Amino acid sequence: MASLSALALAGNVLQFIEFITKLLSRSVEVYKSTTGTSRANLALEEICEQLSAFCDSLRDGSKETTRTSASETALRGIADLCSADCAGLLAALNDLKVKDGNHRAWKSIRAALKLAWKGEHEIEKLIDRLRGRQSAMTLHICALSNTWLQNLNGELRHHEEQNRALQLQHLDRLNEISSYLQDIKQKIDNSTSSGPDCSFSAADIHDLTHKISHVSIAERNIAKEQAILASLDYKPRPERRENIADAHARTFSWVFETPDQEATSNQSLLKWLRESDGVFWVSGKPGSGKSTFMKFLVNHSKTRDALQLWAAPGKLVTASHFFWSQGVSLQKSAKGLFQSLLYDIFRQCPELIAKACPSRWETTNQALQARQDWTLKELVDCFQVIKANSTSAQKLQSSIIKLCVASRPLNEFLDQFGGNSSSILPIHELTWNDILKYARSRLQEHPRWSVLGLDVQAAQSFLEKIANTARGVFLWVTLVTQSLRNGLTNDDTMEDLNARLDSLPKSLEAFYKQMLDSVDPIYHRKSADLLQMLVQVIQDWPMPWLIAYIHEREYTDPDYAITMPRTTLTPSDVNALRKRTSRRLNAKCRGIVEIQGRHLVFIHRTAWDYLRTPEMADYIRTRSGEGYNAKLSMLRAYAACLKLGIAGITKKRSLARWEGLRVYSEITFDYVFRLAKSARDGGVGNTAIFKLIDYLESLLISTAWPDGGGDLECLDVWSTPVGDMVTPLRVSPMLHPMIWACEVDYAAAKLASNMDYFRAKYRPALRLLLVDRSIIHRNDSWCPSSLKFLHLLLNNGYSPNDRFLEELSPCLELKNRDDPWEKDFGDSINPEWELIQPPYGRDRTVSSSPWLGFLIGCNISGCFGPRRQVESALHYYCDNYYYTRHGSDWNFFNSGLEHGIFSLLLRHGADSNAHLSPFTTAWVDFICFAIKHPSRITATKAYLETLDDFFKYGADLGASTIGLTLRPGDTASHLPFRLVTGWDTFCEALEDLTEFEREKELEFISQITTKIIKQAARVQWPLGRLPSVIAKIFREELSRPMLNIISGSQVRTEILKSQSKRLLEGAANEGEGKRLKPLSAEMGVA
């Protein structure tokens, strides 16, 4: 029993107690007329009606059947006792009604009951019982409320932690909840400390229920907001911004200088921040410091001050995103841009979440929905809603949103942003002084600079020479000053420094080439191999830094990933490896590549761009030698990295049962198959690739995971350079990525050795293929390799009807604040991981099948008409209806039709009559969706062919479901429940059509109806009211052919019946009669 329902029952009980106590303790005259109706203070019939209502409420409220606590059970028991007393009182008062003509009156109800019960004794006993129950009620309500308070306080602490982690502006609402909880606790404490004579009243319960209801709703909404915000977040989101170097001291300060100080083009940016709208473009050459400048703007308090002047009197909300070409997909895509901006907006304005994404808001209590990836369309739609809703919150002008963007001066950006010179800041033209300050600071910091004994003018002249040569490219200055500092270390004279400056390349590309040329020849091959790996890999996946060190083992042992032992490292070992790898990088790459966090990165995007040019690709390839395959080397190094790790355990905490536990792993195993495909395309044979993948799988899989039962407090953690995971793994980590990558060749090899390889108790392969759109369907369409994989499984005996358990328990996230692979924390670090449970999701496991999951994933299930709203709601909350919905986009359904997925599954045994819930079946959903939403079906020809296959493979017009009663003329279904056939549901769907359907839609619906009529004729199904429905819904040109088919089928049926009967009657021998009897039975002839 939920807390609110328990309190509601307690309120009913206390209302009854208070009513009876007042009734028996005060003087209330009850006169009766000759008709038996009271005309005095309180009508006897009124009292009886009130008691009757109490009987109903007490009886209904105590019928709770769910698991309850001891206090809830006691409350239910008290309600039952009060219900019995209420029934006794009602019976006694009904006996007191006076027959016509009797004018006798009682001075009070007490006096009347005294007569009915023959004395005061029973009345006093009743009053004592009620008082005792009221006191007991108070104790149980306090106990129940205390339990609820403890649970909610725990939830509140969890939300506060989430609030800090997400930087969500929920503080006021959390404080409000905390205040409500304090009020509730104070009220309970007062009741328990005031002694046995202090009891809750019905009004107290009403107030308590109101507060608990308010807190519960507020807590639930905060949990949903946090869940949606967490789904927008992604781990690398802040990394690019954090890794951009901070602006050097006193640089970029000119942007906030006022016009009277210096009349430069920086005024346009400051004015735009304070006053203007639209887009402001910061344009700059490669390496000119655009990212550093934008980070400076985003972080500076004066930026916010200036923007606040523009936003006044409204609320200022700022959001930012830094693209990173070397990062993961979300760091360099439009989807990542929108996701980051929405995260920042929702973090500051959580009240917008429910309005901006209503579909996700409605279903966020489902764990799968909360974790579902966002689509670009969904993200853009959110922005449209935010803009539309802003009209009610603040003035809607062009000034509601404005953008400051930075990029290179490419033609695409010139066309888009270059039209207004007052909204452009060419940063490479404005940083001469900043470059001068930076160069002076870097050189003066060196202890040998002062030894040169330069006068002020000579030093200034040399520094200005650097600034002039840089031509606004900050990165060039960074490289040059580093070279000059090296000269100072070598005790260079001023003449040496000038010669060094003159000899350095004047462009970044030439600088990079010089850096590579300076690599010691002994390292040429290793340097080139590493650069090839980085250039080819970094656009798909950030490369762990340890690969720069470990891949060198390949030169002495190509199978090193298999032969090297699994090694447990300490944080000190990792620190030592990081330092050694950094030194090796300096020797092999001369500063072009560096370690940043967990990964290897190029010093700047320009370096990556330069190394990808055909000239440099040939240059590097020549140094590598013939036959080198960078992707195969990466695959080997990846496998080797999984054998080097830091062992640990998660913090102790009470977790879900083993049976339903899932933990997210940071390790992206899908990359293994992408590398495998690339290696194969490069000429590597399957034998070598499959050998490595098989070894990886055997390395990771363990049979030590228990089958179920028992609570657990912690899990083992294996932290590797490529990510952290819990061990042991319950299922192969290769299964999901193999399907995502459509690695059909490897899948066929696995099936050849083990036909049951893809069967799993949880989330089997066929389920992933048919349900998980993020894995197998590209842009809501089936790719050829996906179809090939599906055929492979179906042809090897995998049935669409195979049952499996779908886990709905929320997935736990593995978190470690001090990551030794990311940063050198010193020898004292003792890494500890924590399992973070998101604030959403229901902890349960349901049984399903790939076929049911596919149907629900197509978003066609549950198309009930306007008269069956109750069934629609019940269907939605049934156990099988748990898959995430995909909004209002039905491309997935139409793609399934066009590619013959439905027909393919039906041919392989998919059950046409499968129940998606007790209220509908597969073929009924398929038809009703088309009737109710014909405009959403673009593949109409494929749909009609698929409908034929539904009937060909067993769709039963008489397949029964559960439904409420719905008679002709009813506007809504009502009790009692009854069996409803698929034919009935089809006819109801036609009856629900309105005059708003377009002619083209009605024509399509008539084609569907025609096919169903023909199917009914084939199986001799009675047509019932269908002819009248057709005549009413369709115009004559559409209805006449259908009615003719009906008439023709009925005539043929009668002829067949007559012929069958005559043949039976005229049969001369018993054998002939026996031969014809089956035909007679099929025609329904007795």
Beta strands, then each sheet from edge to edge (+ up, - down):
strand 1: 279-283
strand 2: 403-407
strand 3: 424-426
strand 4: 543-544
strand 5: 567-568
strand 6: 593-596
strand 7: 599-602
strand 8: 644-649
strand 9: 663-664
strand 10: 716-720
strand 11: 723-727
strand 12: 777-778
strand 13: 781-782
strand 14: 804-807
strand 15: 812-815
strand 16: 834-836
strand 17: 845-848
strand 18: 915-917
strand 19: 920-921
strand 20: 960-965
strand 21: 974-981
sheet 1: 2+ 1+ 3+
sheet 2: 4+ 7- 6+
sheet 3: 5+ 8+ 10- 11+
sheet 4: 9+ 15+ 16-
sheet 5: 12+ 13-
sheet 6: 14+ 17-
sheet 7: 18+ 19-
sheet 8: 20+ 21-
end
